Amino acid sequence: MLERVPLLEKELGDYADVVGEEVLSEIARLAEPLRGARILHINATPYGGGVAELLATHVPLLRSLGMDAEWQVMHGSDEFFAITKHVHNALQGAEIEWTAPMQRAYLERNLDNALAIEGEWDFVVIHDPQPAAIMSFLHDSHLTREPARWIWRCHIDLTAANPAVWEFFRPFVEQHHASVWTMPEFVPPSLKMDRIMHAPPCIDPLSVKNLELPSPFCLEITKQYGIDPNRPIMCQVSRYDPWKDPVGVIEAFRLVREQIPDVQLVLAGSMATDDPEGFRLWDETEAARAGDRDIHLLSNLHQVGAVQINAFQRMADVTVQKSLREGFGLTVSEALWKGRPVVGGRAGGIKLQIRDGFDGYLVDSIEECAQRTVDLLADPDNAAKMGENGREHVRQNFLSTRELIDWLTLFTSLAESGLSESTGVAPPS
């Protein structure tokens, strides 16, 4: 069987003080017809990335609403995850050699995982390219017969997808009964599906990473990692991935330091089991750091977890997410929720979260990233106002209760409609 991810319990009622009783009542109304529904989410890793963080909240909330929800992780190998990392990069626009042996290895691993799925499910949600072909091996199985509905959730930016790689995956995606995308722009024009929903990811305001932390506690954690809380802090939290451009952040930091000499940079992220490229990017970033004591390069290998990330984001004067491509960038909403303005790359889902000049700045270059960071550091009152604006923007649009509404709406639509019906699912307002 697939690896079952153990989860902490969550209660929807605990979110009342954050989102209000009216939102919770709407969720309860949508959930009532789905009580007892069997829902399985499958992805590639139980930790280390945004998908894992989303599922750690989403699945327990489904359970709290009376659904039989599970999160399971596919079995992989070093070879498989190296291939799917190439796929991830190609779907975001990189040129790669997509060979027959790579395709065969990918499909063999998906077949192995298809044969390992157990149980009866009403909804199966497949996340991203790694398990995208599983359904194709189950056409004669009870797992794909009525009433089972299969959904593919794409968390990455396909606006400039490598055509050869996308066309390999497209038939597998189209076998699903619905697909969910962060933004309309991400959906390739060649995709032919009846149900396409647009639903940005969200953060959990009650997770350890986003809970309120007392200032003395944040100060102490910052000091433990050699960061001076009395000097300005520029911070980017992200996986070590070429699309997050950590080396570009270092270059921007050095430009900032020319104007604000005592500034510090914190680059903090995590290594994930499905991302073997992360260690190479770590080495490249370490080389770019060149022993600079004001650049703090941290990861889960340094016992940096959710609590530490929370503290770093709260202590930062300016947070940065200088992505070149971005599916969504949960760290943007995390920082805004903590009242910190964000300087973000004008890419993908970051454009949904940052309203340029209102709760942060969108930038297109290293030089612009540096200048906007200087602008915020030089005007703390304006930076604080932008942070306040951003927190309310996240409250209205990017908390996990809103994402729950999206999914309940889609589940209900799929349950009520015949699979041959051609009407699509409109994105919830």
PyMOL commands that set and color helices and strands:
alter all, ss='L'
color gray80, all
select helices_A, chain A and resi 12-19+21-34+50-64+78-91+100-116+134-137+142-144+163-174+184-186+215-224+242-244+246-259+277-289+300-302+306-315+330-337+350-353+366-378+380-397+400-416
alter helices_A, ss='H'
color red, helices_A
select strands_A, chain A and resi 3-4+38-43+68-73+123-127+149-154+178-181+196-198+233-237+264-269+295-299+318-321+342-345+360-363
alter strands_A, ss='S'
color yellow, strands_A
deselect
rebuild
show_as cartoon
